[in-house]
Each structure stands twice: as structure tokens, then as C-alpha cells.
Amino acid sequence: MNERPWLAAYPQGVPADIDASQYQSLVQLMEEAFTKYATRTAYTFMGKDTTFAQTDAQSRQMAAYLQSLGLARGARVALMMPNIPQYPIAMAAVLRAGYVVVNVNPLYTPRELEHQLKDSGAQAIVILENFATTLQACLGATAVKHIVLCAMGDRLGLLKGALVNYVVRNVKKLVPHFELPGAVRFNDALDKGASLTLDKPELKPDDIALLQYTGGTTGVSKGAVLLHSNVIANVLQSEAWNEPVMKQVPAGEQPTSVCALPLYHIFAFTVNMMLSMRTGGKTILIPNPRDLPATLKELSKHTFHSFPAVNTLFNALANHPDFDTVNWKNLKVSVGGGMAVQAAVAQLWLDKTGCPVCEGYGLSETSPSASCNPVTAKEFSGTIGVPIPSTWMRILDDAGNDITASGEPGEIAIKGPQVMAGYWQRPDETAKVMTADGYFRTGDIGTMDARGYFKIVDRKKDMVLVSGFNVYPNEIEDVVARMPGVLECAVVGVPDEKTGEAVKLVIVRRDPSLTEEAVRQYCHDNLTGYKRPRHIEFRTEELPKSPVGKILRRELRKKK
């Protein structure tokens, strides 16, 4: 199927296709930026600017240090940090050294971290000290031999850095006691690397750039293998898509994006960090967007043009009393992704900023962007837009055949240069989601209208989407089922005004004395925040089951 009815919806100047072959690797893209935009600010964090030239020098030093550890070409290096300057430095270093980035959510519990480190075979990790206790708890079960420890104030200069670290450690008490013998401090690693020479590997488009962990379609966390060419393509696709409004940024004004989404999430990785590299843009690093007063205070100091976010953040900001302390009038594009954007939120955002929320769609497996609404649209469409350049999307029935009738639901499938190479060391799982002609089956049920606009109507699987993060019932059920006193349990998603969906856990007790408080504590110890049940219900009778004994989650959804 080569027809692309959606091309008619493209704004003037947006090409049907992009040329991803202009770069051999993400390193080539970054090194071009380091030279071309050397004197510009690449990142700003807590009042401290880092230039492209500084990012170049520091990532080169860190890359040389990592090579000195004796890691083989293609070794996996985990990055476990929030949005702090050490992240982009370490990311660039890992790729420049010829290694593979493994993005890790810093809020993971030891159980979750252990799985990801073991599955990826990571041999080194760059981690913020705030989360070092988590690593300490599972380190022995992993292949990690080298630890680089960051502190919040590392790159803020001597005085300010020392002050920030003192407050984080001693006033806010955000760094629990840990013991990681042999760990090297980030700044010490940079100093060591400064006297070493980087051995530049020859990277090719089909070399692996990162492992982006996702639940895929079953719930066991799997690494989506993203090649250098995948991410390059998505950067160029995103650039082409945003061009009609970004070209309105006044000459001499540096394009600037707000990075409130976590950089370990593929949305921010590509659409914030890598796209800003390509365009010579400045990135405002927001380490904790949940701290709304601090986020708005930071934004009040800047002129910015691009703001990728999830529905919950748009909503929380727009309803905050400090919203008007920020100058929003330079905002050219607000990209909504990760979860469905609600019409009421989109309207409120448009009313308050004058910039419509442009909803897009993508997955870790697609680097991530696959479709988006035209950035020139002035009203909210309620759709996920049209496929972006060089991207084909179709609607498939259960047999894998095309559904050609307009508005008829089926599974959304995606083909394009941004689609992953497969799941890390899981050919069976890869085979389940890839069609013979190279389409990725998303597990999302959608429709396409005659104009080529796509809409999500449901999900094929039982995944719950909490503030843009995938939560797999299987994983939570597996964890809770191990708790003494639980006979059986099931998890479903229920609507939630704030997060889109929330996790509901239904338990049949083996031990009648089991309390909700005990279950919440157990979940707190074993699951990261967004996976923890918001609602817990105890039942006395067994859970509804199919004739073969499978728990019927849809029956649980019907009952409150």
C-alpha cells in the first residue's frame, strides 16, 4: 500500500520524505552541532549555562574515561539520572566511545533496576547519588563493574555546586546513605579523561545507539533496539514537521525548548535533546516538573519556543496560580504526546497561551514519533494527526489484512526509518509485532478517515496509561501475588482526571487480616510511583474467570 492520502494535510513546505542518510551516526550529528554552534548555549540548568563547545569537551573527556575502563565496542552503559547537565554529557560520551546507551528511570525500585541491568547486560552505569541505594541493593546480581556517581551540583561551579549539594544532602535529605566501593565521582572521571585520548570508533547507521525499555505487548520489560539511523530519522522528521512554525522564530533569537519530560524517556531524548542538537537550540532542563512553582519560576526567566509535554503537565501548569508569571507569547509549538490529550485541557492551553496543543503519537519502538497534527492547526482535532514524513501507517484486522473502510477500527501498524530493529535478544517477541513487509504492530486500536487522519479508540492489550507511562497489569499482579496473604489479584485501569488513567488493584485475601496499608507499603517497596495502585479493593468471592481460568479484567472494569 503506497497511497498516502495524508500528504494533502501537510502544511506548505513540509516534505513527503526526509533523507536520513545525511548522517552516518548520532555522533556525526552531534559533532556537527558542537562545531557549528560552539559558542551557543546548549543547556541551561539552575541558572548555569553550558555551551555546545563545553558539552563537546566534557563528553569527549568522559568518553575517553569510559574507554579506559576496557569496555568492548558495543558495551551497554546505563544512565540513571533526572534532567541534569550530566545526562547529555554522559549520553554523548557513551555514543562517542562506541557504546550503547541504556536509559533507566531513576525512580525504579531495586527489583525493576535489577531486571533492566541484567537484561541489557550493562557493565557500567552513570547514576545520580540520590538513587545509589537502589543500585546498592541489586548490584551483586548484575554485570555492572563500573559506577560513575553524579551529584546534583556537579556542573554548577565550585561555590554554587557545593551549596546545592549541601542542601540536597543535608537539608532536603534526598540522598539516603549508600556504600558503593570503587565508584568514581563524575567530576573525577572528567578530570581523568582530560589527560586521555579518545579513540574514535567508526560508527555506521545500523549500529545500536540505545536500548529503550518498554513493556512491549506482554508486560515483561523489553529493550527496544534503536539504531543510530532510527533516531537520526526521527530527529529529521520532527525538524521537518515543526519547520512551518519554528521558522517564525525571529532571526538572531536562538530556538529554545523546555525539557520538562525526563530525558530517559524517548520523547524527550529525541524531540528535546537530539532535535536541539540538530537545530542549534537551547534546552531548558527541568529536573522535577512536579514541582510546579519551581518549574514556573525557571520558565519565567526564559524566552522559549517549543514545549513538548504530556496532558497532565499542560493541565497542571495551566491551572496553577503562577501561570501568568511566565511569558508564553513566544511559544510556537506545544507538542502533546505520551498519552491522550483531553479536549478541555487543549482548549484551556490555547486560551491561556495562544498556542494550540499539537497532539502526536508514537512509541519507544518508533523512536518515538509516528504521527502528529499539523503544527499550523489552530484548533484541537481530537485525533493523533497524520503520519509524519517518510512514515506509512495502516489499519489491520486480526488476520493482518488492511482495513480500507474509512472509520473502521483495527490495529494501527507503522512503517518507517524510525521503527526499531527489534527487541533486545528476544526474536520471538520481535516476530510477534513485526509484519513480513516491515510494519510494526502497535497493539493500539485506531481508525483512519478519508483524509488520512488517525484516531486511537482503544488498546488491544490491558495496558494502563498513567501520565504517559505504560503500566502492565501482568507485572503488578506478578509482584502482588508474591505477597503473603494474597490468594489472587488482578489489575485494571480506571479513568482518572489527573493522570488519564489510574491503577486499580483487586485482591482476594488468603489471610483475612491483610490490610490495605500493608498492600500499599508492599507496592511502595517493589514498584515505582506511577505503577502503584491508586485504588485497592478487597473481594470475598473469587475473581471472574473465563472457562479456561483466565481472569476477566473486562468484568472487573464494569464494577466499581
Steps between C-alpha positions, in 0.01 A plus 500: 500500500677809377215746504548782749175697515638694796754688291223743403480603866870595518565873551679675215873427507482170690656230277339161438831333587824578680854391414635317806819405316657843555647376829685174562434517875360713781862578586546662158182704559621611843854579390362715219300693762801533733696669220221698334347637820808491727434833675125452547340375821405133467350451847391724781450358850439683827635825358816343354554486122703233322611574143519258210881528519499410871268205435742392226808519726337339805338215305832435324674476841230268637514285184879462538453407866239234413732353236780483759286255701560242229138463388466332160340674204119480530506460881182621672525793739198587717404862568287553812448872551228764488538809276840624613794611279687177569239310300568655156876494570490129594266414212732663245800333667352150482422535130834668416685214669315247283270368771123462538284721724259317732248753630381429855218663695671641816191422709522126442497264798790252542288224343428706188857625469645151540285368216607775261872481585502121468295493182714764327827354630611851598860506629510863609254753638495877542263572787390792718599437863137552610425156354821321602325296772280342231809392307671376816203272571522314168860552383619151591250337267614702196802520268568865594869546588543876458298773673521873432323698774347841434387760750235763427747790511792342309486734201391820676845631589689468828300724734150455364559128446616451859198692630254302287656169605491603867128587479412183305692275741455666839197727488263319266659164588452365147809277504448191718817342640668264254820303462634442150873428538698582188244747362661800328360851527384661175739796523792268583419290193504817288837599646645155425361508147657841435847345484389209279445482125165391360531218251225597255307192385361489149126489552248393238126573466406145600708500820291495819468841668272418791289242675170664591312280744128453455238252600448422132180300469535251785618676811850359544718807455687466170766717339395657171818500290530846348773540241686823429299520175167465686559799728661709223192443284264604778701814574483602132131409479425711809704790366314494167165476676564800730659715230184693392477665844861484618608707200300783659757525781655846446844507335773517761281338768622153598227235468431385857308200632371416845614154610257409777459143381769264632793449262500126571156496327537472121266797438735747672813316382412556133267799487679710762866406521587359157280740304659794684842363407398493135355854502753665734224554751520570873343248737360614836551201731219458756611233751163458673193624308274387785637792699273743315604820682870428428422409138305820440765706680767357266288558189435861603872569438503384137369562151402163350332372186441126533335307785451122467296367793230257610138591564540492879779760493317736262197472730691550827691803369198669342306469827785626721467847657856593388429421133487865396846576644637333183512667159332246270464727197811368321378139514477363144429133555356300791528130422278267702603136511539200728129485579173632359461877512160596640295753305432712810873523579585586139240778502623642830862496374402676178299762693788572736802481265360563154689188385294189423602159638607292203429139589734237364542127539790265529663225702843405630509260207467790253768730646219628585304724258280339235214744447411855598245770433620779270679763711311770308162375628314752712254265664513167679407210272458221755711280271865393506542678168661360186819297443810720497742504200635162380242322719227260391215401729215262439211333681512120519240240592580201722622302198742776405302622199444866420176657614420744223157619617526853641441509875507122543709408808802272489858476624728791411818388322797724420783483248784748465871560558429573867362151574726296732719212387321272749495411869838440665581127486130407464445382141172332604356827633629689195328251269169559677498872424664526155316414179672332205505832312662696785207653685504522879171392659440745784231324701294819479158490338428796278318631197605695192268743324495582129748786551758273662445621858537229762317468829564263793182334618626231736790280590529141397675404818416575861773759540417797724631842395590715804618852409658368182672200660405143405392288795458128436247321724698174467801655671303642795299180540820296499647719775187511720432127459828431683378684807408270791127516564398554135299217344451660159506846352437695183577849372295724273516863393228738611440855373678772696461875454863577575697215344262380225486156654584366843590149616233307688598182685239240595603238759345185640664440839646173620558661840198704620728725709679638190450878497495762225785678679718186484427457129586865430829467687586182310425672167706800611800273560471312172351736241596846381250780567292500182447122520362501854126441537298814564195289590498172695190286534465179703249234393374201689403287199740385230577727204297455179666251266464356151425129447877434483560687826633830366404800713258721305628850553218645291251370759694678775485823302122485489472500878603794711 
